Amino acid sequence: EARVSASAAAAPVLAGFRVLNGYFEAPGKTLTKTGNIKLADAQALSEVLGTESTEEQIGDMTFRRQSAGRMPDLDLWLWWAKKVGVLRTVRAKLIGVKAWPARTTKDPLNEALKAFKLLADYGPINSFRTWMHVDPDVDDMALTLLFSRLPRGTSFDFDELVDDMMRLRGGTTVSFPGHDDLEWQRRSVSHDLDLFLRLMERAGVIEQEDATYEDDGYFKTRTGGTISLTDFGIYALAEQARAMGLVVDTIDATDLRVEKLVALADEQVVSVGQWWSLAESWLESQPSLRMGLISVLGPMNSLSLLSVIEQVPSDMEQALPAALTHIVEQQGLECAG
């Protein structure tokens, strides 16, 4: 619980909300007649939050935006902050909610979870207003792909997610006139997934590294990069999955029975690496490491046993030979050493 709370407190979204709350502290900033913040405020915030500038470069041409409403990334920040109670509009002024900083310091998990759930419910990409046409199903599919990574507990590749998304779409995605080939479709999926993941990273759900981009002056295409779930991300995704009617079980290693631990390996519910983590926690409460291993590994089927002992943690290797030899011989297998 403490680890999840610390992870939530470090979510980039809360850092961004602190900037917005402070910038618009009372008496706030006057809005334009159309309800947008002034361009001077938009430029100041873009430099702090790292959003788009008031000037946009397309190819060799530079365009100056005529309204802050034409800055989709900054627009998302402001919409998000108002929806979760960081900012409020009072008589044509945008004002920071005075109680929000103390509330966040006291319970960062609740505030980060509130921000994530809002984004997930609206759809991260569909919350990001942009001139580009967005596949209406991409948010749900991308969120499902993150749900499917929950049991793994390890990092995964961006290109792997693109492959999975292409399979979910049945080899097709948004159709552009003259661009119905798979290469263009994959490029479109890559663009949508990259935006989705950047917003999930902002929400504190994932961390990313080693992403690369090819920029032709008009369109950026992402390839590569690894993604890993944060402690807060695992908690938030599990909560969101349950809210959507999915069953998500959590495992407490100290409360496991031998039969359950065996079943987790035999049915391949968890990876071998995760199984060893559970087994090590379980064995901490056992009176004898050797007897503990025999009671857990003995009933496994041969294939599960072999996959488990092939990946034994290095710090446990010295304690295993006698126990493993006994178990292997019990199962009628030949032990080579």
Disulfide bonds with the S-S distance in Angstrom:
none
